[in-house]
Amino acid sequence: MTVRGSAAVRVDAMLDDLRKLVEAESPSRDLDALRASAGVVAAVVESRLGGRAVLVEGEAGPHVHWSGGGEPRVLVLGHHDTVFPIGTLARRPFRVEGGRATGPGVFDMLGGLVQAVHGLAALEDRTGVEILVTADEEVGSGSSRALIEERARACGAVLVCEGAADGGGLKTGRKGCGTFEVSVRGRAAHAGLEPAAGVNALVEAAHQVLDIAALSRPEAGTTVTPTMASAGTADNAVPAEATVTVDVRVETAGEKQRVESAFANLRPHLEGAELVVRGAVGRPPMPESASAELFRLARGLVPDLVGTAVGGGSDGNFTAALGVPTLDGLGAVGGGAHAEHEYLVVDAMVPRARLVTGLVEAIRAERARPDSELR
């Protein structure tokens, strides 16, 4: 891969910055931790790219926005929140051993942020490039979605630096995803003296679990998976309340509508039971058509790159749903997202940073063509 950037991309500098980000623990919804983390992200961005990184306050914590000025052309998108609680770092500190970097968030997705920043630092000209690093991706992007969509529309092309697919592939499609909660209200009674006087919320929940699981259509790429349940307060009482939580993944807008309609039309099986259903498929599907042109440019830089559709969602789902060309999985090569064995492959950091450099140059050149499909 050949890029024209004037600055060298150095793995030691990237690892120094990665250490700073990992050691600023940033669990979602912990506002104090996220404010501190956003400050570290902003400092790294400013030290490598110059200019000013602006903290955009949100209900879920500060988002970090940087612009190279000029007419917006490319949005580099990521997040600085992680799934790991404060204290994880003490058990699992940042380390570089055996060609791997480990520590909470190295793969999802602090390594990708660092690679993107250093890739952009290698550009001779950074005009038209923006970076948006949000604080709530891991919990649905409720406070950042409007800002993400605004900047995506303005820029017209989005590069998402989430972790790579298996083997370093790019993510060219994603399922839409959402969470539903079904609450059951029954009536309590003594389980030994008069069980028939009650309405057993747990039994009703069992009926609902079977109905809900039957909504899956694997042949259409739709999975509807009950994942958590709770009921009851005592072992000798008919439970008056129960709750079922459900994970939903869909590949098409039609399946999103079908599943949401089915949840809205759930009905109780037991006389006297009541249901309250909350939730939606909050992240729309990211069709592979949304990434086609950007993936073509990436393959022009690295011919053996592989693209794959995955089940997990990202903020790229939102930008793709707007019709904005979006390419995902440009971040770290590694694995173990959200797990204790999370890791990043150090030898892949420089090539991935250079891929970001080359893609930005290629996008700007492509959009300058009068017949470009990215215009």
C-alpha positions as CSV (number, residue, x, y, z in Angstrom):
1,M,0.0,0.0,0.0
2,T,1.4,3.4,-1.0
3,V,0.2,6.6,0.7
4,R,1.6,10.1,0.3
5,G,1.6,11.1,4.0
6,S,4.7,13.0,5.0
7,A,4.8,11.8,8.7
8,A,6.1,8.4,9.7
9,V,3.7,6.2,11.6
10,R,5.5,4.8,14.7
11,V,4.2,1.9,16.7
12,D,6.0,3.0,19.9
13,A,4.1,6.4,19.8
14,M,0.9,4.6,19.2
15,L,1.4,2.3,22.1
16,D,2.2,5.3,24.4
17,D,-1.1,6.9,23.4
18,L,-2.9,3.6,23.8
19,R,-1.6,3.3,27.3
20,K,-3.0,6.7,28.2
21,L,-6.4,5.9,26.9
22,V,-6.6,2.5,28.5
23,E,-5.4,3.8,31.9
24,A,-8.2,6.5,31.8
25,E,-10.9,3.9,32.6
26,S,-14.2,4.9,30.9
27,P,-17.2,2.6,31.7
28,S,-20.4,3.7,30.1
29,R,-22.7,5.8,32.3
30,D,-19.9,6.7,34.7
31,L,-20.0,10.5,34.0
32,D,-17.0,11.4,36.1
33,A,-14.9,8.7,34.5
34,L,-16.1,9.6,31.0
35,R,-15.3,13.3,31.6
36,A,-11.7,12.4,32.5
37,S,-11.5,10.0,29.6
38,A,-12.8,12.6,27.1
39,G,-10.1,14.9,28.4
40,V,-7.4,12.3,27.7
41,V,-8.8,11.6,24.2
42,A,-8.9,15.3,23.4
43,A,-5.3,15.8,24.6
44,V,-4.1,12.9,22.4
45,V,-5.9,14.2,19.4
46,E,-4.6,17.7,19.8
47,S,-1.0,16.6,20.4
48,R,-1.0,14.5,17.2
49,L,-3.2,16.6,14.9
50,G,-3.0,20.1,16.3
51,G,-5.9,22.4,16.5
52,R,-8.6,22.1,19.1
53,A,-10.7,19.1,20.1
54,V,-14.0,20.3,21.4
55,L,-15.9,18.5,24.2
56,V,-19.6,18.3,23.3
57,E,-21.6,17.7,26.5
58,G,-24.2,15.0,26.4
59,E,-26.5,13.3,29.0
60,A,-24.3,10.2,28.8
61,G,-21.0,12.1,29.0
62,P,-18.8,14.3,26.8
63,H,-18.2,13.5,23.1
64,V,-15.0,14.6,21.5
65,H,-15.1,16.4,18.1
66,W,-12.1,17.6,16.0
67,S,-12.1,19.2,12.6
68,G,-9.2,19.8,10.2
69,G,-11.2,22.7,8.7
70,G,-12.4,23.3,5.2
71,E,-15.4,21.7,3.5
72,P,-16.3,18.5,5.4
73,R,-15.4,15.4,3.4
74,V,-14.7,12.4,5.7
75,L,-15.9,11.6,9.2
76,V,-13.8,9.2,11.3
77,L,-16.1,7.8,13.9
78,G,-15.4,6.0,17.2
79,H,-16.2,5.9,20.9
80,H,-14.3,6.2,24.2
81,D,-16.7,4.4,26.5
82,T,-16.0,0.8,27.4
83,V,-18.0,-2.1,29.1
84,F,-15.5,-2.6,31.9
85,P,-16.2,-1.2,35.4
86,I,-13.8,1.0,37.4
87,G,-11.2,-1.3,39.0
88,T,-10.8,-3.6,36.0
89,L,-7.4,-1.9,35.2
90,A,-6.1,-3.0,38.6
91,R,-6.7,-6.6,37.8
92,R,-5.8,-6.4,34.1
93,P,-3.4,-3.5,33.6
94,F,-2.1,-2.4,30.2
95,R,0.6,-4.7,29.0
96,V,2.5,-5.4,25.8
97,E,3.9,-8.9,25.7
98,G,4.4,-11.5,23.0
99,G,3.3,-9.2,20.2
100,R,-0.1,-8.4,21.9
101,A,-1.3,-5.4,23.8
102,T,-3.9,-6.2,26.5
103,G,-6.0,-4.2,29.0
104,P,-9.6,-3.1,29.2
105,G,-10.8,-1.6,25.9
106,V,-7.7,-2.2,23.8
107,F,-9.7,-3.9,21.0
108,D,-13.1,-2.3,21.6
109,M,-12.1,0.3,20.6
110,L,-9.3,2.4,22.0
111,G,-6.7,0.8,19.7
112,G,-8.8,1.8,16.7
113,L,-9.0,5.4,18.0
114,V,-5.2,5.6,18.4
115,Q,-4.6,4.1,14.9
116,A,-7.0,6.5,13.3
117,V,-5.4,9.5,15.0
118,H,-1.9,8.5,13.9
119,G,-3.2,7.6,10.4
120,L,-4.6,11.1,10.1
121,A,-1.4,12.6,11.5
122,A,0.4,11.2,8.5
123,L,-1.7,13.2,6.1
124,E,0.0,16.2,4.4
125,D,-3.3,17.9,4.3
126,R,-6.0,17.3,6.9
127,T,-8.7,19.7,5.7
128,G,-12.1,18.2,5.3
129,V,-11.5,15.5,7.9
130,E,-13.4,15.3,11.1
131,I,-13.2,13.0,14.1
132,L,-16.1,12.2,16.4
133,V,-15.5,10.1,19.5
134,T,-18.7,9.4,21.4
135,A,-19.3,8.6,25.1
136,D,-22.2,6.2,24.9
137,E,-21.9,3.7,22.0
138,E,-21.8,0.7,24.3
139,V,-25.2,1.7,25.7
140,G,-27.1,2.5,22.5
141,S,-25.8,6.0,21.6
142,G,-29.0,7.7,22.8
143,S,-27.3,11.1,23.5
144,S,-24.9,11.0,20.6
145,R,-27.1,9.8,17.7
146,A,-28.3,13.2,16.6
147,L,-24.7,14.5,16.5
148,I,-23.4,11.5,14.7
149,E,-26.1,11.8,12.0
150,E,-25.5,15.6,11.7
151,R,-21.8,15.2,11.1
152,A,-22.3,12.1,8.8
153,R,-24.6,14.1,6.6
154,A,-22.2,17.0,6.5
155,C,-19.2,14.9,5.6
156,G,-20.8,12.5,3.2
157,A,-18.5,9.5,4.0
158,V,-17.9,7.7,7.3
159,L,-15.0,5.5,8.4
160,V,-15.7,3.6,11.6
161,C,-12.7,2.5,13.6
162,E,-14.3,-0.3,15.5
163,G,-12.3,-3.5,15.8
164,A,-11.6,-5.6,12.7
165,A,-13.5,-8.7,11.8
166,D,-11.8,-12.1,12.3
167,G,-8.4,-12.2,10.5
168,G,-8.3,-8.4,10.1
169,G,-11.3,-8.1,7.6
170,L,-13.4,-5.0,7.3
171,K,-17.0,-5.0,8.3
172,T,-19.1,-4.3,5.2
173,G,-22.5,-5.0,6.7
174,R,-24.1,-5.2,10.2
175,K,-27.3,-6.4,11.5
176,G,-29.8,-4.0,13.1
177,C,-30.0,-4.7,16.8
178,G,-32.2,-3.8,19.8
179,T,-33.3,-4.9,23.2
180,F,-36.9,-5.5,24.4
181,E,-38.2,-5.9,27.9
182,V,-41.5,-7.7,28.6
183,S,-42.9,-7.1,32.1
184,V,-45.6,-9.4,33.4
185,R,-48.0,-8.4,36.1
186,G,-49.9,-11.2,37.9
187,R,-51.4,-11.5,41.4
188,A,-49.6,-12.8,44.4
189,A,-51.0,-15.6,46.6
190,H,-49.8,-18.2,49.1
191,A,-48.3,-21.1,47.1
192,G,-49.5,-23.7,49.5
193,L,-52.8,-22.4,50.9
194,E,-54.5,-20.9,47.8
195,P,-52.3,-21.0,44.7
196,A,-55.4,-20.8,42.5
197,A,-56.2,-17.4,43.9
198,G,-53.1,-16.0,42.3
199,V,-52.1,-15.2,38.7
200,N,-48.6,-16.7,38.3
201,A,-46.4,-14.1,36.5
202,L,-43.6,-16.7,36.1
203,V,-45.9,-19.1,34.3
204,E,-47.1,-16.3,32.0
205,A,-43.5,-15.3,31.4
206,A,-42.7,-18.9,30.4
207,H,-45.5,-18.7,27.8
208,Q,-44.1,-15.4,26.5
209,V,-40.5,-16.8,26.3
210,L,-41.8,-19.5,23.9
211,D,-43.8,-17.0,21.9
212,I,-40.9,-14.6,21.6
213,A,-38.3,-17.3,20.7
214,A,-40.6,-18.4,17.9
215,L,-40.2,-15.0,16.3
216,S,-36.6,-15.9,15.1
217,R,-36.1,-16.4,11.4
218,P,-32.6,-17.7,10.9
219,E,-33.1,-18.1,7.2
220,A,-33.7,-14.4,7.0
221,G,-30.9,-13.5,9.4
222,T,-33.2,-12.7,12.2
223,T,-32.4,-13.8,15.8
224,V,-34.8,-13.2,18.7
225,T,-33.1,-14.4,21.9
226,P,-34.5,-14.2,25.4
227,T,-31.4,-13.5,27.5
228,M,-32.5,-12.6,31.0
229,A,-35.4,-13.3,33.2
230,S,-36.5,-12.6,36.8
231,A,-39.5,-13.4,38.9
232,G,-40.8,-13.9,42.4
233,T,-39.9,-12.7,45.9
234,A,-40.3,-15.9,48.0
235,D,-40.3,-19.7,47.5
236,N,-43.8,-20.1,48.9
237,A,-45.5,-17.3,47.1
238,V,-47.1,-17.2,43.6
239,P,-45.1,-14.5,41.9
240,A,-46.9,-11.3,41.0
241,E,-44.3,-9.9,38.7
242,A,-41.8,-11.2,36.2
243,T,-39.5,-9.7,33.6
244,V,-38.0,-11.1,30.4
245,T,-35.2,-9.3,28.4
246,V,-34.7,-10.1,24.8
247,D,-31.9,-9.5,22.3
248,V,-33.0,-8.9,18.7
249,R,-30.8,-8.9,15.5
250,V,-32.2,-8.3,12.0
251,E,-30.7,-7.9,8.5
252,T,-33.5,-6.0,6.8
253,A,-35.8,-3.1,7.5
254,G,-38.7,-5.4,6.8
255,E,-37.7,-7.8,9.5
256,K,-37.2,-4.9,11.9
257,Q,-40.8,-3.9,11.3
258,R,-42.1,-7.4,11.6
259,V,-40.4,-8.1,14.9
260,E,-41.3,-4.7,16.4
261,S,-45.0,-5.3,15.4
262,A,-44.9,-8.8,16.9
263,F,-43.7,-7.5,20.2
264,A,-46.3,-4.8,20.2
265,N,-49.0,-7.4,19.7
266,L,-47.9,-9.9,22.4
267,R,-51.0,-10.9,24.5
268,P,-51.2,-12.8,27.8
269,H,-52.1,-16.4,28.0
270,L,-53.4,-16.5,31.6
271,E,-56.6,-14.8,32.6
272,G,-55.8,-11.8,34.8
273,A,-52.2,-11.4,33.6
274,E,-51.0,-8.1,32.1
275,L,-48.1,-7.3,29.9
276,V,-46.0,-4.2,29.4
277,V,-43.6,-4.2,26.5
278,R,-40.8,-1.8,26.0
279,G,-38.0,-1.5,23.5
280,A,-37.2,-1.4,19.8
281,V,-34.6,-2.3,17.2
282,G,-32.7,0.9,18.0
283,R,-29.9,0.4,15.5
284,P,-31.2,-0.1,12.0
285,P,-29.4,-2.6,9.7
286,M,-26.3,-1.6,7.8
287,P,-26.7,-3.1,4.4
288,E,-23.6,-4.1,2.5
289,S,-24.5,-1.7,-0.3
290,A,-23.7,1.1,2.1
291,S,-20.0,0.1,2.2
292,A,-19.6,-1.0,-1.5
293,E,-17.8,2.1,-2.8
294,L,-15.6,2.7,0.2
295,F,-14.7,-1.0,0.3
296,R,-13.7,-0.8,-3.4
297,L,-11.3,2.1,-2.5
298,A,-9.9,0.1,0.4
299,R,-9.3,-2.9,-1.8
300,G,-7.4,-0.6,-4.2
301,L,-5.0,0.1,-1.3
302,V,-4.8,-3.4,0.1
303,P,-6.0,-5.9,-2.6
304,D,-6.3,-8.9,-0.3
305,L,-8.6,-7.2,2.2
306,V,-11.7,-9.2,3.0
307,G,-15.1,-7.8,3.8
308,T,-17.7,-9.5,5.9
309,A,-21.1,-8.9,7.4
310,V,-21.4,-9.3,11.2
311,G,-24.1,-9.6,13.7
312,G,-23.0,-6.9,16.1
313,G,-24.0,-3.2,15.8
314,S,-22.1,0.0,15.8
315,D,-22.7,3.7,15.2
316,G,-22.1,2.9,11.6
317,N,-25.6,1.5,11.5
318,F,-27.0,5.0,12.0
319,T,-24.9,6.6,9.3
320,A,-25.5,3.8,6.8
321,A,-29.3,4.2,7.4
322,L,-29.0,7.8,6.2
323,G,-27.6,6.7,2.9
324,V,-24.1,8.0,3.8
325,P,-21.4,5.6,2.5
326,T,-20.0,3.9,5.6
327,L,-17.1,1.4,6.0
328,D,-16.6,-0.3,9.4
329,G,-14.1,-2.5,11.1
330,L,-11.1,-0.2,10.3
331,G,-9.8,-0.4,13.9
332,A,-7.6,-2.8,15.8
333,V,-6.8,-6.3,14.7
334,G,-7.3,-8.6,17.6
335,G,-10.2,-10.2,19.5
336,G,-12.0,-10.8,22.8
337,A,-14.2,-7.7,22.7
338,H,-16.0,-7.3,26.1
339,A,-14.1,-10.3,27.5
340,E,-11.2,-10.8,29.9
341,H,-8.9,-12.1,27.2
342,E,-9.3,-8.9,25.0
343,Y,-6.2,-8.2,23.0
344,L,-4.7,-6.2,20.1
345,V,-2.1,-7.4,17.6
346,V,0.7,-4.9,17.8
347,D,2.3,-5.7,14.4
348,A,-1.0,-4.8,12.7
349,M,-1.2,-1.3,14.2
350,V,1.0,0.5,11.6
351,P,-0.6,-1.1,8.5
352,R,-4.1,-0.2,9.9
353,A,-3.1,3.4,10.6
354,R,-1.7,3.7,7.1
355,L,-5.0,2.2,5.7
356,V,-6.8,5.1,7.3
357,T,-4.3,7.6,5.8
358,G,-4.8,6.0,2.3
359,L,-8.5,5.8,2.5
360,V,-8.9,9.5,3.4
361,E,-6.7,10.4,0.5
362,A,-8.6,8.1,-1.8
363,I,-12.0,9.4,-0.7
364,R,-11.0,13.0,-1.3
365,A,-9.6,12.2,-4.7
366,E,-12.7,10.2,-5.6
367,R,-15.1,12.9,-4.5
368,A,-13.2,15.4,-6.6
369,R,-14.2,13.4,-9.7
370,P,-17.4,14.8,-11.4
371,D,-18.8,11.3,-12.0
372,S,-18.0,9.9,-8.5
373,E,-20.6,7.9,-6.7
374,L,-19.5,9.4,-3.5
375,R,-20.4,12.9,-4.4
